[in-house]
Amino acid sequence: MQAIMETLFDAVYLIGVITVGIIMVTKAKGNKQFKLFGLMAVLLGAGDAFHLIPRSYALLTTGLEANAAALGIGKFITSITMTIFYVILYHIWRQRYNIEGRKGLTLSIYALSIIRIALCFFPQNDWLNYNAPVSWGIYRNLPFAIMGIIIICIFYSEVKKHTDENFRFMWLAIVLSFALYMPVVLWATTIRWIGILMIPKTLAYVWIVIMGFKEFRANLNKEQYKS
């Protein structure tokens, strides 16, 4: 039952976010913010597919441990794409609130993302092993967590400053995505049920995409009304 339900959830999620992303990219009409949102949604779905499709296959066939190599490669790819996801979200923040300058902040985001991606390539991660070392899960996620904290803070600050009703919960969605992900990093291999947190974590990402899509739809309707 778990295998069937999880597979159905993953299929709906992947098809949904990629479709929404393609719609936003193709209909952005030169609006950089919506194009970035669309690219971010496509990247989210495409990156997660490398992990979720092998996971569904494993659950429906011989089990997770028997498919450790495919799952490990998927986790490796997803780790990289999720890093890029937050870099794009940072640029959405700059675009939405017309942020100029702040080169130090931009440098910090890029430096943290490069460190995170570089750490993912270290052989000590032992991606192909089902019981990969937790210590390296912590190492590679430290710069990722710092990125997340920065992005949470800057979104919270600008949303408050601009009384941005449409994005008022963006910071909360990002908080939830990290809060639900970190226990999985720390304990998923020893406490199997912890892995269930990946579902609400995924829903937090969907919430981020939905906020952008709602704004996109409202803007599209406004333009159609004017014409």
C-alpha atoms as an extended CHARMM CRD file, in Angstrom:
* protein
*
       227  EXT
         1         1  MET       CA              0.0000000000        0.0000000000        0.0000000000  PROA      1               0.0000000000
         2         2  GLN       CA              2.8150000000        2.4290000000        0.9060000000  PROA      2               0.0000000000
         3         3  ALA       CA              4.5470000000        1.7400000000       -2.4110000000  PROA      3               0.0000000000
         4         4  ILE       CA              1.3920000000        2.4240000000       -4.4560000000  PROA      4               0.0000000000
         5         5  MET       CA              0.3640000000        5.5540000000       -2.5380000000  PROA      5               0.0000000000
         6         6  GLU       CA              3.8800000000        7.0160000000       -2.5440000000  PROA      6               0.0000000000
         7         7  THR       CA              4.2960000000        6.3070000000       -6.2540000000  PROA      7               0.0000000000
         8         8  LEU       CA              0.9780000000        7.9910000000       -7.0720000000  PROA      8               0.0000000000
         9         9  PHE       CA              1.9020000000       11.0110000000       -4.9470000000  PROA      9               0.0000000000
        10        10  ASP       CA              5.3000000000       11.2870000000       -6.6500000000  PROA      10              0.0000000000
        11        11  ALA       CA              3.7830000000       10.9860000000      -10.1390000000  PROA      11              0.0000000000
        12        12  VAL       CA              1.2270000000       13.7400000000       -9.4830000000  PROA      12              0.0000000000
        13        13  TYR       CA              3.9190000000       15.9370000000       -7.9180000000  PROA      13              0.0000000000
        14        14  LEU       CA              6.4740000000       15.5220000000      -10.7140000000  PROA      14              0.0000000000
        15        15  ILE       CA              3.9840000000       15.9800000000      -13.5480000000  PROA      15              0.0000000000
        16        16  GLY       CA              2.3540000000       18.9240000000      -11.7410000000  PROA      16              0.0000000000
        17        17  VAL       CA              5.4540000000       21.0060000000      -10.9630000000  PROA      17              0.0000000000
        18        18  ILE       CA              7.0880000000       20.3930000000      -14.3460000000  PROA      18              0.0000000000
        19        19  THR       CA              3.8530000000       21.3110000000      -16.1710000000  PROA      19              0.0000000000
        20        20  VAL       CA              3.4190000000       24.4830000000      -14.1000000000  PROA      20              0.0000000000
        21        21  GLY       CA              7.0540000000       25.3780000000      -14.7320000000  PROA      21              0.0000000000
        22        22  ILE       CA              6.7580000000       24.9310000000      -18.5000000000  PROA      22              0.0000000000
        23        23  ILE       CA              3.5950000000       27.0730000000      -18.5730000000  PROA      23              0.0000000000
        24        24  MET       CA              5.3480000000       29.8780000000      -16.6890000000  PROA      24              0.0000000000
        25        25  VAL       CA              8.4680000000       29.7660000000      -18.8580000000  PROA      25              0.0000000000
        26        26  THR       CA              6.5570000000       29.7420000000      -22.1530000000  PROA      26              0.0000000000
        27        27  LYS       CA              4.0200000000       32.4070000000      -21.1480000000  PROA      27              0.0000000000
        28        28  ALA       CA              6.2260000000       34.7260000000      -19.1060000000  PROA      28              0.0000000000
        29        29  LYS       CA              6.2710000000       37.2580000000      -21.9830000000  PROA      29              0.0000000000
        30        30  GLY       CA              9.5930000000       38.7360000000      -20.9880000000  PROA      30              0.0000000000
        31        31  ASN       CA              8.7630000000       38.9110000000      -17.2650000000  PROA      31              0.0000000000
        32        32  LYS       CA             12.0380000000       37.8000000000      -15.7090000000  PROA      32              0.0000000000
        33        33  GLN       CA             10.5220000000       36.9680000000      -12.3200000000  PROA      33              0.0000000000
        34        34  PHE       CA              7.9900000000       34.5190000000      -13.7860000000  PROA      34              0.0000000000
        35        35  LYS       CA             10.5530000000       33.0080000000      -16.1550000000  PROA      35              0.0000000000
        36        36  LEU       CA             12.8300000000       32.3520000000      -13.1780000000  PROA      36              0.0000000000
        37        37  PHE       CA              9.9270000000       30.8180000000      -11.2590000000  PROA      37              0.0000000000
        38        38  GLY       CA              9.1670000000       28.5690000000      -14.2130000000  PROA      38              0.0000000000
        39        39  LEU       CA             12.7870000000       27.4660000000      -14.5580000000  PROA      39              0.0000000000
        40        40  MET       CA             12.9170000000       26.8410000000      -10.8180000000  PROA      40              0.0000000000
        41        41  ALA       CA              9.7770000000       24.6580000000      -10.9470000000  PROA      41              0.0000000000
        42        42  VAL       CA             11.0700000000       22.6270000000      -13.9160000000  PROA      42              0.0000000000
        43        43  LEU       CA             14.4230000000       22.1710000000      -12.1820000000  PROA      43              0.0000000000
        44        44  LEU       CA             12.6620000000       21.0800000000       -8.9940000000  PROA      44              0.0000000000
        45        45  GLY       CA             10.6260000000       18.4120000000      -10.7780000000  PROA      45              0.0000000000
        46        46  ALA       CA             13.4020000000       17.2430000000      -13.0950000000  PROA      46              0.0000000000
        47        47  GLY       CA             15.9300000000       17.0190000000      -10.2620000000  PROA      47              0.0000000000
        48        48  ASP       CA             13.5910000000       15.1680000000       -7.9140000000  PROA      48              0.0000000000
        49        49  ALA       CA             12.6940000000       12.7390000000      -10.7040000000  PROA      49              0.0000000000
        50        50  PHE       CA             16.2260000000       11.3010000000      -10.5660000000  PROA      50              0.0000000000
        51        51  HSD       CA             15.5700000000       10.2400000000       -6.9750000000  PROA      51              0.0000000000
        52        52  LEU       CA             11.8180000000        9.6240000000       -6.8630000000  PROA      52              0.0000000000
        53        53  ILE       CA             11.5300000000        7.4240000000       -9.9570000000  PROA      53              0.0000000000
        54        54  PRO       CA             14.2080000000        4.9440000000       -8.7450000000  PROA      54              0.0000000000
        55        55  ARG       CA             12.6330000000        5.0730000000       -5.2840000000  PROA      55              0.0000000000
        56        56  SER       CA              9.2050000000        4.1790000000       -6.6790000000  PROA      56              0.0000000000
        57        57  TYR       CA             10.7540000000        1.3710000000       -8.7280000000  PROA      57              0.0000000000
        58        58  ALA       CA             12.5570000000        0.0790000000       -5.6250000000  PROA      58              0.0000000000
        59        59  LEU       CA              9.4220000000        0.1700000000       -3.4690000000  PROA      59              0.0000000000
        60        60  LEU       CA              7.3980000000       -1.6600000000       -6.1240000000  PROA      60              0.0000000000
        61        61  THR       CA             10.0480000000       -4.3390000000       -6.7850000000  PROA      61              0.0000000000
        62        62  THR       CA             13.0360000000       -5.5740000000       -4.7710000000  PROA      62              0.0000000000
        63        63  GLY       CA             13.2240000000       -2.9030000000       -2.0660000000  PROA      63              0.0000000000
        64        64  LEU       CA             15.3290000000        0.1510000000       -1.2750000000  PROA      64              0.0000000000
        65        65  GLU       CA             18.5310000000       -1.5840000000       -0.1870000000  PROA      65              0.0000000000
        66        66  ALA       CA             18.6640000000       -3.6970000000       -3.3480000000  PROA      66              0.0000000000
        67        67  ASN       CA             18.5420000000       -0.5080000000       -5.4300000000  PROA      67              0.0000000000
        68        68  ALA       CA             20.9960000000        1.4980000000       -3.3470000000  PROA      68              0.0000000000
        69        69  ALA       CA             23.1800000000        2.5510000000       -6.2970000000  PROA      69              0.0000000000
        70        70  ALA       CA             20.3200000000        4.0500000000       -8.3420000000  PROA      70              0.0000000000
        71        71  LEU       CA             18.9290000000        5.7900000000       -5.2480000000  PROA      71              0.0000000000
        72        72  GLY       CA             22.3660000000        7.1510000000       -4.3720000000  PROA      72              0.0000000000
        73        73  ILE       CA             22.9210000000        8.6020000000       -7.8340000000  PROA      73              0.0000000000
        74        74  GLY       CA             19.4470000000       10.1400000000       -7.6380000000  PROA      74              0.0000000000
        75        75  LYS       CA             20.2210000000       11.7160000000       -4.2560000000  PROA      75              0.0000000000
        76        76  PHE       CA             23.4940000000       13.0860000000       -5.6310000000  PROA      76              0.0000000000
        77        77  ILE       CA             21.7670000000       14.7380000000       -8.6010000000  PROA      77              0.0000000000
        78        78  THR       CA             18.9150000000       16.0510000000       -6.4430000000  PROA      78              0.0000000000
        79        79  SER       CA             21.4000000000       17.5610000000       -3.9780000000  PROA      79              0.0000000000
        80        80  ILE       CA             22.9070000000       19.6010000000       -6.8110000000  PROA      80              0.0000000000
        81        81  THR       CA             19.6150000000       20.6530000000       -8.4000000000  PROA      81              0.0000000000
        82        82  MET       CA             18.1750000000       21.7230000000       -5.0420000000  PROA      82              0.0000000000
        83        83  THR       CA             21.2090000000       23.9220000000       -4.4600000000  PROA      83              0.0000000000
        84        84  ILE       CA             20.6000000000       25.6080000000       -7.8250000000  PROA      84              0.0000000000
        85        85  PHE       CA             16.8870000000       25.8680000000       -6.8970000000  PROA      85              0.0000000000
        86        86  TYR       CA             17.7600000000       28.1720000000       -3.9930000000  PROA      86              0.0000000000
        87        87  VAL       CA             20.1950000000       30.2180000000       -6.0860000000  PROA      87              0.0000000000
        88        88  ILE       CA             17.3230000000       30.8690000000       -8.5210000000  PROA      88              0.0000000000
        89        89  LEU       CA             15.0060000000       31.7010000000       -5.6140000000  PROA      89              0.0000000000
        90        90  TYR       CA             17.5890000000       34.2310000000       -4.4450000000  PROA      90              0.0000000000
        91        91  HSD       CA             17.4600000000       35.9010000000       -7.8740000000  PROA      91              0.0000000000
        92        92  ILE       CA             13.6550000000       35.8890000000       -7.7600000000  PROA      92              0.0000000000
        93        93  TRP       CA             13.9630000000       37.8170000000       -4.5010000000  PROA      93              0.0000000000
        94        94  ARG       CA             16.2540000000       40.3570000000       -6.1760000000  PROA      94              0.0000000000
        95        95  GLN       CA             13.9320000000       40.6750000000       -9.1620000000  PROA      95              0.0000000000
        96        96  ARG       CA             10.7140000000       40.9450000000       -7.1760000000  PROA      96              0.0000000000
        97        97  TYR       CA             11.9200000000       43.6130000000       -4.7680000000  PROA      97              0.0000000000
        98        98  ASN       CA             14.1790000000       45.4720000000       -7.2410000000  PROA      98              0.0000000000
        99        99  ILE       CA             17.2800000000       44.8080000000       -5.1690000000  PROA      99              0.0000000000
       100       100  GLU       CA             20.3720000000       46.6460000000       -6.4300000000  PROA      100             0.0000000000
       101       101  GLY       CA             23.9430000000       46.0960000000       -5.3240000000  PROA      101             0.0000000000
       102       102  ARG       CA             24.5320000000       43.8770000000       -2.2740000000  PROA      102             0.0000000000
       103       103  LYS       CA             27.4590000000       42.1790000000       -4.0010000000  PROA      103             0.0000000000
       104       104  GLY       CA             28.5940000000       40.6730000000       -0.7180000000  PROA      104             0.0000000000
       105       105  LEU       CA             25.2600000000       38.9130000000       -0.2770000000  PROA      105             0.0000000000
       106       106  THR       CA             25.3150000000       37.5820000000       -3.8370000000  PROA      106             0.0000000000
       107       107  LEU       CA             28.9010000000       36.4070000000       -3.3930000000  PROA      107             0.0000000000
       108       108  SER       CA             27.9210000000       34.6180000000       -0.1730000000  PROA      108             0.0000000000
       109       109  ILE       CA             25.0340000000       32.7690000000       -1.8550000000  PROA      109             0.0000000000
       110       110  TYR       CA             27.2400000000       31.6820000000       -4.7620000000  PROA      110             0.0000000000
       111       111  ALA       CA             30.1510000000       30.7070000000       -2.5000000000  PROA      111             0.0000000000
       112       112  LEU       CA             27.8890000000       28.5790000000       -0.2850000000  PROA      112             0.0000000000
       113       113  SER       CA             26.2930000000       26.9200000000       -3.3120000000  PROA      113             0.0000000000
       114       114  ILE       CA             29.7190000000       26.1140000000       -4.8390000000  PROA      114             0.0000000000
       115       115  ILE       CA             30.9680000000       24.6920000000       -1.5170000000  PROA      115             0.0000000000
       116       116  ARG       CA             27.8190000000       22.5840000000       -1.1690000000  PROA      116             0.0000000000
       117       117  ILE       CA             28.0940000000       21.2100000000       -4.7190000000  PROA      117             0.0000000000
       118       118  ALA       CA             31.8330000000       20.5790000000       -4.3170000000  PROA      118             0.0000000000
       119       119  LEU       CA             31.2090000000       18.6270000000       -1.1000000000  PROA      119             0.0000000000
       120       120  CYS       CA             28.6810000000       16.4610000000       -2.9500000000  PROA      120             0.0000000000
       121       121  PHE       CA             31.4890000000       15.2500000000       -5.2640000000  PROA      121             0.0000000000
       122       122  PHE       CA             33.7000000000       13.9560000000       -2.4610000000  PROA      122             0.0000000000
       123       123  PRO       CA             33.9500000000       10.1270000000       -2.5860000000  PROA      123             0.0000000000
       124       124  GLN       CA             33.5160000000       10.0340000000        1.2070000000  PROA      124             0.0000000000
       125       125  ASN       CA             29.7880000000       10.6440000000        0.6360000000  PROA      125             0.0000000000
       126       126  ASP       CA             29.6550000000        7.0120000000       -0.5110000000  PROA      126             0.0000000000
       127       127  TRP       CA             26.4950000000        7.7220000000       -2.5020000000  PROA      127             0.0000000000
       128       128  LEU       CA             26.1570000000        4.1580000000       -3.8110000000  PROA      128             0.0000000000
       129       129  ASN       CA             26.0180000000        2.6600000000       -0.3290000000  PROA      129             0.0000000000
       130       130  TYR       CA             22.5570000000        2.4120000000        1.2600000000  PROA      130             0.0000000000
       131       131  ASN       CA             24.0760000000        3.0900000000        4.6920000000  PROA      131             0.0000000000
       132       132  ALA       CA             26.1690000000        6.0730000000        3.5960000000  PROA      132             0.0000000000
       133       133  PRO       CA             27.9670000000        7.9440000000        6.4080000000  PROA      133             0.0000000000
       134       134  VAL       CA             25.7200000000       10.4130000000        8.2210000000  PROA      134             0.0000000000
       135       135  SER       CA             28.7280000000       12.6410000000        8.9530000000  PROA      135             0.0000000000
       136       136  TRP       CA             29.1110000000       13.5330000000        5.2760000000  PROA      136             0.0000000000
       137       137  GLY       CA             25.3940000000       14.1500000000        5.0320000000  PROA      137             0.0000000000
       138       138  ILE       CA             25.9280000000       16.7830000000        7.7250000000  PROA      138             0.0000000000
       139       139  TYR       CA             29.0470000000       18.2800000000        6.0870000000  PROA      139             0.0000000000
       140       140  ARG       CA             27.4550000000       18.8040000000        2.6870000000  PROA      140             0.0000000000
       141       141  ASN       CA             24.2490000000       20.1580000000        4.1860000000  PROA      141             0.0000000000
       142       142  LEU       CA             25.8820000000       22.7600000000        6.4450000000  PROA      142             0.0000000000
       143       143  PRO       CA             26.4800000000       25.3150000000        3.6440000000  PROA      143             0.0000000000
       144       144  PHE       CA             23.0470000000       24.4290000000        2.2620000000  PROA      144             0.0000000000
       145       145  ALA       CA             21.4300000000       25.2010000000        5.6290000000  PROA      145             0.0000000000
       146       146  ILE       CA             23.2920000000       28.5230000000        5.8690000000  PROA      146             0.0000000000
       147       147  MET       CA             22.0100000000       29.4010000000        2.3790000000  PROA      147             0.0000000000
       148       148  GLY       CA             18.5170000000       28.5640000000        3.5420000000  PROA      148             0.0000000000
       149       149  ILE       CA             18.7760000000       30.7480000000        6.6470000000  PROA      149             0.0000000000
       150       150  ILE       CA             19.9820000000       33.6980000000        4.5470000000  PROA      150             0.0000000000
       151       151  ILE       CA             17.1450000000       33.3100000000        2.0480000000  PROA      151             0.0000000000
       152       152  ILE       CA             14.5560000000       32.9450000000        4.8300000000  PROA      152             0.0000000000
       153       153  CYS       CA             15.7920000000       36.1590000000        6.4590000000  PROA      153             0.0000000000
       154       154  ILE       CA             15.9330000000       38.2480000000        3.2790000000  PROA      154             0.0000000000
       155       155  PHE       CA             12.4620000000       37.1460000000        2.1460000000  PROA      155             0.0000000000
       156       156  TYR       CA             11.0020000000       37.8000000000        5.5930000000  PROA      156             0.0000000000
       157       157  SER       CA             12.5860000000       41.2670000000        5.6840000000  PROA      157             0.0000000000
       158       158  GLU       CA             11.4080000000       42.3720000000        2.2230000000  PROA      158             0.0000000000
       159       159  VAL       CA              7.9210000000       40.8680000000        2.5740000000  PROA      159             0.0000000000
       160       160  LYS       CA              7.4820000000       42.8380000000        5.7940000000  PROA      160             0.0000000000
       161       161  LYS       CA              8.9190000000       46.0260000000        4.2880000000  PROA      161             0.0000000000
       162       162  HSD       CA              6.7030000000       45.8960000000        1.1860000000  PROA      162             0.0000000000
       163       163  THR       CA              3.6360000000       44.3810000000        2.9150000000  PROA      163             0.0000000000
       164       164  ASP       CA              3.7560000000       41.7050000000        0.2020000000  PROA      164             0.0000000000
       165       165  GLU       CA              0.5170000000       39.7890000000        0.7780000000  PROA      165             0.0000000000
       166       166  ASN       CA              1.0680000000       37.3150000000       -2.0650000000  PROA      166             0.0000000000
       167       167  PHE       CA              4.4510000000       36.2020000000       -0.7420000000  PROA      167             0.0000000000
       168       168  ARG       CA              3.7790000000       36.6920000000        2.9580000000  PROA      168             0.0000000000
       169       169  PHE       CA              4.3040000000       32.9900000000        3.6800000000  PROA      169             0.0000000000
       170       170  MET       CA              7.2990000000       32.4340000000        1.3890000000  PROA      170             0.0000000000
       171       171  TRP       CA              9.7030000000       32.5260000000        4.3260000000  PROA      171             0.0000000000
       172       172  LEU       CA              7.5730000000       29.9890000000        6.2060000000  PROA      172             0.0000000000
       173       173  ALA       CA              7.4990000000       27.5710000000        3.2660000000  PROA      173             0.0000000000
       174       174  ILE       CA             11.3060000000       27.7300000000        3.1100000000  PROA      174             0.0000000000
       175       175  VAL       CA             11.5620000000       27.1880000000        6.8870000000  PROA      175             0.0000000000
       176       176  LEU       CA              9.3310000000       24.1070000000        6.6200000000  PROA      176             0.0000000000
       177       177  SER       CA             11.3060000000       22.6980000000        3.6870000000  PROA      177             0.0000000000
       178       178  PHE       CA             14.5090000000       22.7810000000        5.7420000000  PROA      178             0.0000000000
       179       179  ALA       CA             12.9340000000       21.8020000000        9.0730000000  PROA      179             0.0000000000
       180       180  LEU       CA             11.4360000000       18.6760000000        7.4890000000  PROA      180             0.0000000000
       181       181  TYR       CA             14.5500000000       17.8090000000        5.4860000000  PROA      181             0.0000000000
       182       182  MET       CA             17.1830000000       17.9510000000        8.2350000000  PROA      182             0.0000000000
       183       183  PRO       CA             15.7480000000       15.0660000000       10.3740000000  PROA      183             0.0000000000
       184       184  VAL       CA             15.8280000000       12.9010000000        7.2300000000  PROA      184             0.0000000000
       185       185  VAL       CA             19.5230000000       13.6990000000        6.7360000000  PROA      185             0.0000000000
       186       186  LEU       CA             20.3150000000       12.8520000000       10.3550000000  PROA      186             0.0000000000
       187       187  TRP       CA             18.1600000000        9.8220000000       11.1300000000  PROA      187             0.0000000000
       188       188  ALA       CA             16.5200000000        8.3360000000        8.0050000000  PROA      188             0.0000000000
       189       189  THR       CA             18.9610000000        5.4230000000        7.7920000000  PROA      189             0.0000000000
       190       190  THR       CA             18.4650000000        4.3930000000       11.4360000000  PROA      190             0.0000000000
       191       191  ILE       CA             14.8040000000        5.3320000000       11.9560000000  PROA      191             0.0000000000
       192       192  ARG       CA             12.9990000000        4.2640000000        8.7860000000  PROA      192             0.0000000000
       193       193  TRP       CA              9.7110000000        6.0960000000        9.4240000000  PROA      193             0.0000000000
       194       194  ILE       CA             11.5640000000        9.4480000000        9.4410000000  PROA      194             0.0000000000
       195       195  GLY       CA             11.6320000000        9.1800000000        5.6510000000  PROA      195             0.0000000000
       196       196  ILE       CA              7.8980000000        9.9840000000        5.6130000000  PROA      196             0.0000000000
       197       197  LEU       CA              8.8800000000       13.6090000000        6.3230000000  PROA      197             0.0000000000
       198       198  MET       CA              9.9430000000       13.8690000000        2.6880000000  PROA      198             0.0000000000
       199       199  ILE       CA              6.2680000000       14.0890000000        1.7110000000  PROA      199             0.0000000000
       200       200  PRO       CA              5.4510000000       17.2580000000        3.7100000000  PROA      200             0.0000000000
       201       201  LYS       CA              8.8940000000       18.5990000000        2.6950000000  PROA      201             0.0000000000
       202       202  THR       CA              7.8830000000       18.1310000000       -0.9320000000  PROA      202             0.0000000000
       203       203  LEU       CA              4.5690000000       19.8800000000       -0.2280000000  PROA      203             0.0000000000
       204       204  ALA       CA              6.5170000000       22.8530000000        1.1610000000  PROA      204             0.0000000000
       205       205  TYR       CA              8.3270000000       23.1160000000       -2.1810000000  PROA      205             0.0000000000
       206       206  VAL       CA              5.0070000000       22.8190000000       -4.0050000000  PROA      206             0.0000000000
       207       207  TRP       CA              3.7310000000       25.6870000000       -1.8360000000  PROA      207             0.0000000000
       208       208  ILE       CA              6.6710000000       27.8420000000       -2.9850000000  PROA      208             0.0000000000
       209       209  VAL       CA              5.8680000000       27.0780000000       -6.6240000000  PROA      209             0.0000000000
       210       210  ILE       CA              2.1310000000       27.6980000000       -6.1000000000  PROA      210             0.0000000000
       211       211  MET       CA              2.8120000000       31.1520000000       -4.6450000000  PROA      211             0.0000000000
       212       212  GLY       CA              4.7120000000       32.0570000000       -7.7910000000  PROA      212             0.0000000000
       213       213  PHE       CA              2.1040000000       30.4910000000      -10.0710000000  PROA      213             0.0000000000
       214       214  LYS       CA             -0.7660000000       32.3440000000       -8.3770000000  PROA      214             0.0000000000
       215       215  GLU       CA              1.0800000000       35.6160000000       -8.8890000000  PROA      215             0.0000000000
       216       216  PHE       CA              1.7390000000       34.6410000000      -12.5170000000  PROA      216             0.0000000000
       217       217  ARG       CA             -1.9520000000       33.8540000000      -13.1270000000  PROA      217             0.0000000000
       218       218  ALA       CA             -3.0710000000       37.1060000000      -11.5260000000  PROA      218             0.0000000000
       219       219  ASN       CA             -0.6390000000       39.0620000000      -13.7050000000  PROA      219             0.0000000000
       220       220  LEU       CA             -1.7740000000       37.1680000000      -16.8180000000  PROA      220             0.0000000000
       221       221  ASN       CA             -5.4330000000       37.8900000000      -16.0920000000  PROA      221             0.0000000000
       222       222  LYS       CA             -4.6330000000       41.5690000000      -15.5080000000  PROA      222             0.0000000000
       223       223  GLU       CA             -2.8960000000       41.8160000000      -18.8930000000  PROA      223             0.0000000000
       224       224  GLN       CA             -5.7900000000       40.0700000000      -20.6540000000  PROA      224             0.0000000000
       225       225  TYR       CA             -8.2500000000       42.4450000000      -18.9780000000  PROA      225             0.0000000000
       226       226  LYS       CA             -6.2460000000       45.4660000000      -20.1860000000  PROA      226             0.0000000000
       227       227  SER       CA             -6.1750000000       44.1660000000      -23.7370000000  PROA      227             0.0000000000
